[in-house]
Amino acid sequence: MLAAPAGAAEDAVDRRVERLEKDLAGVRRDVAELRALIEHLLARGTAAERAAVEERVAAVEKQTAELDRRQQKLSDAVGEAETNLGILSETEARRSQVTVYGTFNVVDPQGERSVFDGEAFELVLSGQPHERLSFFSEIEFERAASVGGERGGEVLLEQAYATYAWKPWLNLRAGVLLVPFGNFNVDHYAPNRDVIAKPLTSFVVAPSDWTDNGFGFHGSTLLGGAWSFNYETYVVAGLDADVTAAGTRAARQPFGSDNNQNKAVVGRFAWNRGGWLEIGASGYSGKYDDDDRLDLRGWALDTSLTRGRFKLVGEYNRFDAAQLSGPDAVLRGYYGRVVLDVTPGWMRRGWHGSAFPNAQLALVGQYDRVRLAGPLDGVYATNVERRFTFGINYRPTHQWVLKINYEDSEATALPLQRGTLQALLASIGFQF
């Protein structure tokens, strides 16, 4: 909306400059003719020719005066246009942006009823009111048919923080933060994920939607060659005492509360080579019990590799939670995912190629497994779940995706996500 007036102003100025250049060319021709006439007059010196010269000189002086007036008006117009363009550019840069993304899933478990699931619709509001100050917020309407009513659903504030930028490598951030543990930037936004369901480890060990109140620093820098480095490290309230053999999901605390005096430190550090390889390492440390006595330590490794039509993504997460008696709770999980671009040539020709020149068709395979050992209902329990996922994705653009997956899951003891189940899933995801 703001760009149109700026473009119109530029076009008008360009046209007036073009006309002025033509007028100046005419003046140059007149001056050249006048010079030749003066030289001829000086050579012959007739009264008639002197009169002709005086007439031409008067005409040129009049034309030059008019041209000077028009040039001044044009200079004023150019100055005004530049001022307006500057104001528009500054307004454009600082105005708030609203984007949305969401997913709709169909789940058809073998031997059970199929389900339509409007999983999530999310609003993302961001802005930069100052060149060094910015904000970002993300509100999720999760299955929110009627929040608090019989139809269920909830509204979640997933992120809401402000950033003070000092240097590319050092920026202060505070608010409701997405906890930087594991490969969250790949699997947090469902439309970007290559499979429909979150990996098991991103659900029960280190949830990909894990947020907390806190503050800290983030930044990036070039290392030389094709390598770069980025990091996020924060002080947060941390997880509470509900770290069990069922995972850490229940240990995420309500906003604005803390079960102890201790604060946790969490961070992720990543090395990137030319955009095709990223290696990340994460760490977590803090007390998690009500009495500030028991340590919770976590670490994670993740990688993403893209070469030609091939992409490999993987992650390993682990948490160790000290206990007052008995062995420590140990929660660990991993996944590995392979994606192969099999886009046929016909998809980039004809009407489809014209409408979607960057369309992609990809095959996906993933294996993930978690093993959770720790206290649960008064005993020390061990729960294991693994899953194979195979699927195909169709992306006409990066903003829209159709995914079809087949899952084969198996669980021992307590089901952690789907349990022992085979299911066919389909999903449409979008982000605009």
C-alpha positions in Angstrom: 0.0 0.0 0.0 2.8 2.4 0.9 5.0 1.6 -2.2 2.5 2.8 -4.8 2.7 6.6 -4.1 6.5 6.4 -4.0 6.6 4.7 -7.4 4.2 7.2 -8.9 6.3 10.1 -7.6 9.4 8.7 -9.1 7.8 8.2 -12.5 6.5 11.8 -12.6 9.9 13.2 -11.7 11.5 11.0 -14.4 9.1 12.3 -17.1 9.8 15.9 -16.1 13.5 15.4 -16.1 13.3 13.9 -19.6 11.3 16.9 -20.9 13.9 19.2 -19.3 16.7 17.4 -21.0 15.0 17.9 -24.4 14.5 21.6 -23.7 18.2 22.0 -22.8 19.2 20.3 -26.0 17.1 22.8 -27.9 18.8 25.7 -26.1 22.2 24.3 -27.0 21.2 24.2 -30.7 20.0 27.8 -30.4 23.2 28.9 -28.8 25.3 27.2 -31.5 23.3 29.0 -34.2 23.6 32.3 -32.4 27.3 31.9 -32.1 27.6 31.2 -35.9 25.4 34.2 -36.6 27.5 36.5 -34.4 30.6 35.4 -36.2 29.0 36.0 -39.5 27.9 39.5 -38.4 31.3 40.4 -37.3 32.6 39.4 -40.6 30.1 41.4 -42.7 28.6 43.9 -40.2 25.3 44.7 -42.0 22.5 46.5 -40.1 19.9 43.9 -41.1 22.0 41.1 -39.7 22.6 43.0 -36.5 18.9 43.4 -36.1 18.4 39.6 -36.7 21.0 38.9 -34.0 19.4 41.1 -31.5 16.0 39.4 -32.1 17.5 36.0 -31.7 19.4 37.0 -28.6 16.2 38.4 -27.0 14.4 35.1 -27.9 17.1 33.0 -26.4 17.2 35.1 -23.2 13.5 34.7 -22.8 13.7 30.9 -23.4 16.6 30.6 -20.9 14.7 32.6 -18.2 11.7 30.2 -18.7 14.0 27.2 -18.6 15.6 28.5 -15.4 12.2 28.9 -13.8 11.1 25.4 -14.8 14.4 23.9 -13.6 13.9 25.5 -10.2 10.4 24.1 -10.0 11.7 20.7 -10.9 14.5 20.9 -8.3 11.8 21.8 -5.7 9.7 18.8 -6.9 12.7 16.4 -6.8 13.5 17.6 -3.2 9.9 17.1 -2.2 9.8 13.6 -3.8 13.0 12.6 -2.1 11.6 13.7 1.2 8.4 11.8 0.6 10.3 8.7 -0.5 12.4 8.9 2.7 9.4 9.2 4.9 7.7 6.3 3.1 10.8 4.1 3.3 11.2 4.8 7.0 7.5 4.1 7.6 7.7 0.9 5.6 10.8 -0.3 7.5 9.2 0.5 10.9 5.6 -0.6 10.4 4.4 -3.7 12.1 4.1 -6.9 10.1 1.4 -9.6 10.6 1.8 -13.1 9.2 -0.1 -16.3 9.8 0.5 -20.0 9.6 -1.5 -23.1 10.3 -2.1 -26.8 9.7 -5.1 -29.0 9.1 -4.6 -32.8 9.6 -6.4 -36.0 8.9 -5.4 -39.0 11.0 -6.7 -42.5 10.2 -5.3 -45.0 12.7 -5.6 -48.7 11.8 -8.6 -50.2 13.7 -9.7 -46.8 15.0 -11.9 -43.9 13.9 -10.4 -41.4 11.6 -10.1 -37.8 12.8 -10.2 -34.3 11.2 -7.8 -32.1 13.3 -7.6 -28.4 12.8 -4.4 -28.6 14.8 -3.3 -25.0 14.9 -3.7 -21.5 13.5 -1.1 -19.0 14.5 -0.7 -15.2 14.3 2.8 -13.7 14.2 3.1 -10.0 14.9 6.5 -8.3 14.5 7.9 -4.9 14.0 11.0 -2.6 14.2 10.0 0.8 15.5 13.6 1.8 15.7 16.7 0.7 13.8 18.0 -1.0 17.0 14.7 -2.0 18.7 12.3 -4.7 17.5 9.7 -7.0 18.8 8.3 -10.4 17.9 5.2 -12.3 19.2 3.4 -15.5 18.3 -0.1 -16.5 19.4 -1.4 -20.0 18.7 -5.0 -20.9 18.5 -4.7 -24.7 19.1 -7.8 -26.6 18.3 -9.6 -23.5 19.6 -13.1 -24.3 18.6 -14.3 -22.7 21.9 -11.6 -22.1 24.5 -12.8 -23.4 27.8 -16.0 -24.8 26.4 -17.1 -28.3 25.6 -15.4 -28.3 22.2 -12.0 -27.8 23.8 -9.1 -25.8 22.5 -6.7 -23.3 23.9 -5.0 -20.1 23.1 -1.2 -20.0 23.8 1.3 -17.2 23.8 4.2 -19.1 22.3 6.7 -16.2 22.0 6.6 -12.5 22.9 10.0 -10.7 23.2 11.7 -7.5 22.5 15.3 -7.1 21.2 17.9 -4.4 21.7 20.5 -4.7 18.9 24.1 -3.6 19.7 26.2 -5.5 17.2 25.5 -8.4 14.8 27.2 -10.7 17.4 25.7 -9.2 20.5 21.9 -8.4 21.0 19.8 -8.3 24.2 16.5 -10.1 24.1 13.9 -10.5 26.9 10.4 -11.8 27.3 8.6 -15.1 26.5 11.3 -17.0 24.7 11.4 -20.2 22.6 13.9 -22.2 24.6 17.0 -22.8 22.3 17.6 -26.5 22.9 18.0 -28.8 19.9 17.0 -28.3 16.3 13.9 -26.3 17.3 14.2 -23.9 14.3 13.6 -26.8 11.9 10.7 -28.5 13.7 8.9 -25.7 15.5 6.9 -24.4 12.6 4.7 -27.3 11.4 4.4 -26.2 7.7 8.2 -26.2 7.4 8.6 -29.7 8.9 9.0 -32.5 6.3 6.8 -34.9 8.4 3.4 -34.3 9.9 4.0 -35.4 13.5 6.8 -33.9 15.7 9.6 -36.4 16.3 9.2 -38.2 19.6 12.2 -36.6 21.2 10.8 -33.1 20.2 7.6 -34.1 21.9 8.5 -35.7 25.3 12.3 -35.0 25.9 12.8 -31.4 24.6 9.4 -30.2 23.3 9.8 -28.1 20.2 7.2 -25.6 21.5 9.0 -25.2 24.9 8.8 -21.6 25.9 9.8 -19.8 29.1 10.2 -16.4 30.7 13.7 -15.0 30.6 16.4 -12.8 29.1 19.8 -13.2 27.4 21.8 -12.7 24.3 21.9 -13.8 20.7 24.0 -13.0 17.7 25.9 -14.2 14.7 29.3 -13.6 13.1 31.4 -14.7 10.1 34.3 -17.0 10.8 36.0 -16.8 7.4 35.6 -18.7 4.2 32.1 -20.0 4.0 31.7 -20.6 7.7 29.5 -18.5 10.1 28.5 -18.9 13.7 25.3 -18.0 15.6 24.1 -18.5 19.1 21.3 -17.9 21.6 21.8 -18.2 25.4 19.3 -17.2 28.0 18.6 -17.2 31.7 15.1 -18.7 32.2 12.8 -19.9 35.0 13.5 -23.5 34.1 11.7 -26.8 34.4 10.0 -27.8 37.7 9.9 -31.1 39.6 7.6 -32.9 37.1 10.5 -34.5 35.2 9.4 -38.1 35.0 9.5 -41.2 32.9 6.7 -39.6 30.9 9.0 -36.8 29.8 9.4 -33.1 30.5 6.2 -31.7 29.0 4.5 -31.4 32.4 7.6 -29.7 33.9 7.1 -26.6 31.8 6.1 -23.9 34.3 3.3 -21.3 34.0 4.4 -17.9 33.0 5.1 -15.6 35.8 5.8 -18.3 38.4 8.8 -20.4 39.6 8.9 -23.3 41.9 12.3 -22.4 43.4 14.9 -19.6 43.7 17.2 -21.0 41.1 17.3 -19.9 37.5 18.3 -22.2 34.6 20.8 -21.4 31.9 20.1 -22.7 28.4 21.7 -22.1 25.0 22.4 -23.3 21.5 25.5 -22.7 19.4 25.6 -23.4 15.7 28.2 -23.5 13.0 27.0 -23.0 9.4 28.8 -23.6 6.2 27.5 -21.9 3.1 23.8 -22.6 4.1 24.2 -26.3 3.1 25.6 -27.6 6.4 24.7 -26.7 10.0 26.0 -28.3 13.2 24.4 -27.3 16.5 25.2 -28.0 20.2 22.9 -27.2 23.1 23.1 -27.2 26.9 20.9 -26.8 29.9 21.7 -26.5 33.6 19.6 -25.6 36.6 17.9 -26.9 39.8 14.5 -28.3 39.2 13.0 -29.4 42.6 11.1 -27.1 45.0 14.0 -27.1 47.5 16.8 -26.0 45.1 18.7 -29.2 45.8 18.5 -31.4 42.7 20.4 -30.7 39.5 18.9 -31.0 36.0 21.4 -31.2 33.2 20.8 -31.5 29.5 22.7 -31.5 26.2 21.8 -31.9 22.6 23.5 -32.3 19.2 21.8 -31.6 15.9 22.7 -31.3 12.2 21.2 -30.4 8.9 22.9 -31.2 5.6 21.6 -30.3 2.1 23.4 -31.3 -1.1 21.6 -31.1 -4.4 18.3 -33.1 -4.2 19.3 -34.7 -0.8 18.7 -33.5 2.7 19.6 -35.1 6.0 18.3 -33.8 9.4 19.1 -35.4 12.8 19.1 -34.7 16.5 20.0 -36.3 19.8 18.7 -35.0 23.1 19.5 -36.0 26.7 18.5 -34.9 30.2 19.8 -36.2 33.5 17.7 -35.4 36.6 19.2 -36.1 40.0 17.0 -37.9 42.6 16.9 -37.7 46.4 17.3 -41.5 46.4 17.9 -44.1 43.8 19.3 -43.7 40.3 19.1 -40.4 38.3 16.3 -40.0 35.8 17.6 -40.3 32.3 15.6 -39.0 29.4 17.0 -39.4 25.9 15.8 -39.6 22.3 16.9 -39.0 18.8 15.6 -38.9 15.2 17.1 -39.1 11.7 15.3 -37.9 8.6 16.1 -38.2 4.9 14.4 -36.1 2.2 14.9 -36.7 -1.5 13.7 -34.2 -4.1 12.0 -36.2 -6.9 10.3 -33.3 -8.7 9.4 -34.4 -12.2 10.2 -32.1 -15.2 6.5 -31.8 -16.1 5.8 -30.0 -12.9 7.9 -27.1 -14.1 6.4 -26.9 -17.5 3.1 -25.8 -18.9 0.4 -24.2 -16.8 1.8 -25.7 -13.6 5.3 -24.5 -14.2 4.0 -21.1 -15.1 1.9 -20.8 -11.9 4.5 -22.6 -9.6 8.0 -22.4 -11.1 9.6 -23.5 -7.8 7.3 -26.4 -7.0 8.8 -29.4 -5.3 7.8 -33.1 -4.8 9.8 -34.9 -2.2 10.0 -38.4 -0.6 10.6 -38.5 3.2 11.8 -41.2 5.5 12.3 -40.9 9.3 13.2 -43.0 12.3 12.9 -41.8 15.8 13.2 -43.3 19.2 13.0 -42.2 22.9 13.9 -44.0 26.1 12.7 -42.4 29.3 13.8 -43.8 32.7 12.8 -42.2 36.0 10.2 -41.9 38.7 6.5 -42.3 37.7 3.6 -42.9 40.1 5.9 -43.8 43.0 8.1 -46.3 41.1 11.2 -46.1 38.9 9.9 -46.9 35.4 11.3 -47.2 31.9 9.3 -46.3 28.8 10.4 -46.8 25.2 8.7 -45.8 22.0 10.0 -45.9 18.4 8.5 -44.9 15.1 9.1 -45.3 11.4 7.6 -42.6 9.1 7.4 -42.7 5.3 5.8 -40.0 3.2 5.6 -37.7 0.2 5.3 -33.9 0.2 4.0 -31.6 -2.5 5.0 -27.9 -2.2 3.8 -25.7 -5.0 5.6 -22.8 -3.2 7.4 -22.5 0.2 4.1 -21.1 1.6 1.9 -24.1 1.1 2.4 -27.9 1.5 0.4 -31.1 1.2 1.9 -34.0 3.2 0.9 -37.7 3.2 2.6 -39.9 5.8 2.4 -43.5 6.9 3.5 -44.2 10.5 4.4 -47.4 12.2 4.8 -46.9 16.0 5.6 -49.3 18.8 5.7 -48.6 22.6 6.7 -50.6 25.6 4.8 -49.9 28.8 3.3 -46.4 28.8 2.4 -44.9 25.4 4.3 -41.6 25.1 2.7 -40.2 22.0 0.7 -42.7 19.8 1.8 -45.9 21.4 1.7 -49.1 19.3 -0.2 -48.0 16.2 -0.1 -47.9 12.5 -1.7 -44.8 10.9 -2.2 -43.0 7.7 -2.0 -39.2 8.0 -2.5 -36.3 5.6 -1.9 -32.6 6.3 -2.2 -29.2 4.6 0.1 -26.5 6.0 0.4 -22.8 5.1 2.3 -19.7 6.0 1.6 -16.3 4.6 
